[in-house]
Amino acid sequence: MKNEKGITLVELIAVLAIAGIIVALIASVLSSGTNASQRTSLNQKLQQEGNIIVEKIRAHYLLNQNENNAINEKFEVVSKNGKLLIIDENGVSMVISEGYHYDLDPEETNESAPSKKKVQLDRTKKSDFNLIIRGKTTGNSAEQEYNINTSFSKLN
């Protein structure tokens, strides 16, 4: 038999198997990197949204009474239909955030307790404010959350 130059079927199958393993590893690394990027992006969005919420509440909290417009001492922050609202005692509401899940004044000791949908803040005294903002990335990843634990007060 003559020694012919070429590739045998066994060599071809071995090369295809090795190439398949390499492609699977590369796809796995790219998929993990994409998921990590999405989680990081959502975490940054939740932090930015938390900062915006706190600044809007702080601005509303620090409103001062002027001669023509009496400012009520108390107002509520309410979670309703995927929106976070400020509602004053006259019933006037202002949307401060939307598009996330909000848990106002969460119970730290009991995870199964139902989330509160509103909290009242008083401009005449120190008011604690606790909020969890939850968001979900696309795909099968778990829901992420950002906790806000702060208090509002004015110097008199």
Buried (B, 14 or more C-beta within 10 A) or exposed (E): EEEEEEEEEEEEEEEEEEEEEEEEEEEEEEEEEEBEEBBEEBBEBBEEBBEEBBEBBEEBBEEEEEEEEEEEEEBBBBBBEEBBBBBBEEEEBEEBBEEBBBBBBBEEEEEEEEBBBEBEBBBEEEBEBBBBBBBEBEEEEEEBBBEBEEEBBEEE
